[in-house]
Amino acid sequence: MKNILVGLFIAIFCFGSLNAQEKNSNIVSNKLQDLVQIEKEKKAEQQAKLEEEEKKKIEDEKRALLEAQITELKNKISSIDEKVKDSILLKRYSNYNAYIKITEELAELKESLKNTKNKNEEQLHNLTNKIRIKENELELISEYKGSPIGSLINPPEIENYESIKNPFGIINAFSYIKKLETNKKEFVSVEKRIRELTNLLEEKLYAYLELYNLDPKTEYKDEINFLDKEKKDFTMVLEIVSTTEEVYTRKIEQVILETKSQISIQVEKIFNIALIIVVFFILTFLIKLGLKKYYSQNENYYMTNKVINFTLVFFVLIVVLFSYIDNVSYLVTILGFASAGIAIALKDWFMSIFGWLVIVTSGSIHVGDRIKVTRDGQQVVGDVLDISLFKITIREDITLTSYMVNRRTGRIFFIPNNYIFSEMIANYTHSGLRTVWDGIDITITFDSNYKKAQHIAKEILKHYSKGYTDITRKQLSKMRNKYQLRATGVEPRVYTFVEPYGIVISSWYLTNSYAALVLRSTMSPEILEAFMKEDDITIAYPTQTINVGDGAQNFRTPPADLPEV
């Protein structure tokens, strides 16, 4: 029982404890709910705050992104502006806009001038001046009428080029081709610059459109309208220039091909002419080679060689003239009219040419001959160095003429060929005859044995001139085929003449025409010495006799004035 009571007590106690705990639990639960509610409200408040901050952050990011895009677009626009700031095309486009603006202003001024009502003279005068100024301005930029880039829209003109008719035209043709290619490159570069500018303007326009979408300002809209018009104008210009460039390029290529074809024809012509000239030279060389063997011992080869050279030059000129002159009769007519005036103005030259023809054809003078020319009292003896188309060149040598007349020698003389018609020209070595007669005069007294003197002089002459005598005899025999020779005696001759101061023994002999003085200076002392060895031969000189008193004595004294011997 006791146990039941204890159990009951414990049960009552536990039940009381449970009720108390239940009450406490309810209180705690209520408090917990309040705390949970407060926590929820705080969380909701924090969530709202976080959402607001996130929203603000997003808006800030959007704003920053927008500003970054705007800045990027502005930088892009600035970069494009930097690229096109020095564009000559845009500067020309500004002139085009100025032309349009001035045209509109001029139209307004003219319209205002028509309405002359209620305008005084000063206003009319001002209007007239403004109209004149605007017209002058339009005239200065008239090339921009209808063209946004002015005259650049038209390609350089292709000049008409005449046909190539001579080798000099080839040089001009190459210059012409180079000029055409340069013009083509310049016009192509214009098309390229317009295309690049159009692309840049398009990029700039799109940049402004994006900028306007991001930040719709009025200034951006105005710029968009201007760029759109500018782009359309340059697009139109690009289409025109592209089409023109294509046609212009084909035209230039056609002209270049035609010019190169003419150059090829001329080069072929030059090659043919050169081939003909080379053939002439080869033939001339072979002819000279054959003649050189024929004239191996004859100095006529020099003159023959000059004639061949002249003939070669003549034929070469004929080939060249007939190759490059279309109308030969026209040339002949011109030369016919010009020859009369030339003949008068250049009479001496023509006469020299005729003289050269006479010398060459007649063979009267050859290179190497010794000749004597006399003109206006002056005498020149020398060897022929050259016979050109206009003159004979001779070199003066030491001769008897130099000793007796000139007293100087060694000079080079140029004798015009026309002298052969008017002056005396003596040839000492004509037709291979290289000897001439020379004489030594020695005077002996009247009482001398002149016959012995003749014999002595003749023997000395024979001794020294024998070789020249034989040579002359052979040469004169050859000359009989060409000339009518009668007196052909070649032996030395001694003549005797009675002169006022004695008997002159004149000794004549044949000697080398190139060294006459050498033999003369050798034989003169020989003859003089031989005469002086003889007792009956006395050398004479001009004397006079004087009788003094009764014992008349003869004195031989020379007079004051002695003639030359």
Order of alpha helices (4+ residues) and beta strands (2+ residues): alpha-alpha-alpha-alpha-alpha-alpha-alpha-alpha-beta-beta-beta-beta-alpha-beta-beta-alpha-beta-beta-alpha
